Amino acid sequence: MTISVDQRPTRIVVDLDRIAGNLDRIRTHTGTPAMAIVKANAYGHGLVPVARRLQQAGVDQLGVAFLEEGVALRRAGITVPILVLGGIFGPQVGQFLAHDLEITVSSLDKLRQVEAAAEAMGTRAVVHLKVDTGMERIGVHHYSAAAFVEAAVASRWCEIKGIYSHLACADDPTSAMTALQLERFLEACAHFDRIGARMPLRHLANSGGILHAPATHLDLVRPGIMLYGVLPDPAARATVEVAPALSLVSRVVYFKVVRAGRTVSYGATWAPTDDTRVVTVPIGYGDGYPRALSGRGQVLIHGHLYPVVGRVCMDQFMVDIGHDSAFNEDEVILVGEQRGAMLRVEALAEAAGIIPYEFLVGLNDRIPREYLPPVEA
Ligand SMILES: *Cc1c(COP(=O)(O)O)cnc(C)c1O
């Protein structure tokens, strides 16, 4: 076997068919169309390969955070509708129209900016109105929605495709906030009926809403983390069975015996009480493997769980394998399955004191990504 210079022994393997399967299970559960959220490099899974697979699976719509992500998808030949969820930066509005991207209109000012750009280009902008029902992030407050809806309906240059809001606490199945936000949202939507205008697509549910609050499913759902087979929170209930799509794999590059009392890694924070066998794995916080997993993470080797010992370095970390054996080039699973054992993102994130989202999007481009089934580069 020839190994080329760019084949470092660490990689992310993404099972695209699992993502497509998760989309199917979500749509079956909600009985609505879905806007698959692929922002932040598709939660670390790879923007373009994931979007292509979702398009092939017949996804209704994609959602990204920023204009740049939408443009990257159009340049890659993605043709399904794409909504940019983030607040728009005025000078960029023309670019949305040039790339056939749907725009989040989150204030009267933004509505005017979009109208001006659309008029100047002689085209109609496809927009989704953003109502703030409890995030205080972007959007017109639900209690001020009447004038906003009226102005948007009256606009000659905007086609209102949707109206939406975002849930603040849906990860927690017991939070009273979700029902309150739904009520506020429906009151805002009712302004369309009041003025006799056609009701656009009403959408509210993120993964938490999909899992825990069927009343929030409305006309369209916006799954993000669930699409990738990961639950949003340790308190979440797995009411839809989704399968994790991402594995993080490396290999042993060094083996040694560490004598009792000899400290391991920066800060000399850990030493074995008895002589032990320690292997080195060539990935670190420079790849996005959280430094907070120092002394807290685990890996799988030969189907057994072993602890990360000492501090995680930028490019390497150490694992105590006790009296077991492991050889150079043996496979190390950092996330995923090995011989029936499983290491989940949810557990690693909890050990690191972060949320599963942060773990996934932290895995950066220094780690090559491989796809199943394989995709063209
Ligand atoms: C990121 C995002 C989502 C997806 O959230 P998940 O919790 O990952 O399902 C949905 N809607 C909006 C507006 C978002 O920004």
The ligand as an SDF file (V2000), in Angstrom:
LIG
                    3D

 15 15  0  0  0  0  0  0  0  0999 V2000
  -29.1640   26.4440   13.7600 C   0  0  0  0  0  0  0  0  0  0  0  0
  -30.6030   26.7030   13.5820 C   0  0  0  0  0  0  0  0  0  0  0  0
  -31.5230   25.6380   13.5240 C   0  0  0  0  0  0  0  0  0  0  0  0
  -31.1460   24.1920   13.7810 C   0  0  0  0  0  0  0  0  0  0  0  0
  -30.9970   23.9860   15.1720 O   0  0  0  0  0  0  0  0  0  0  0  0
  -30.7250   22.5330   15.7810 P   0  0  0  0  0  0  0  0  0  0  0  0
  -30.8730   22.7310   17.2280 O   0  0  0  0  0  0  0  0  0  0  0  0
  -29.3440   22.1590   15.3800 O   0  0  0  0  0  0  0  0  0  0  0  0
  -31.7460   21.6230   15.2000 O   0  0  0  0  0  0  0  0  0  0  0  0
  -32.8430   25.9420   13.2540 C   0  0  0  0  0  0  0  0  0  0  0  0
  -33.2360   27.2240   13.0560 N   0  0  0  0  0  0  0  0  0  0  0  0
  -32.3820   28.2650   13.1310 C   0  0  0  0  0  0  0  0  0  0  0  0
  -32.8830   29.6610   12.9230 C   0  0  0  0  0  0  0  0  0  0  0  0
  -31.0410   28.0430   13.4170 C   0  0  0  0  0  0  0  0  0  0  0  0
  -30.2070   29.0870   13.4920 O   0  0  0  0  0  0  0  0  0  0  0  0
  1  2  1  0
  2  3  1  0
  2 14  2  0
  3  4  1  0
  3 10  2  0
  4  5  1  0
  5  6  1  0
  6  7  2  0
  6  8  1  0
  6  9  1  0
 10 11  1  0
 11 12  2  0
 12 13  1  0
 12 14  1  0
 14 15  1  0
M  END
$$$$
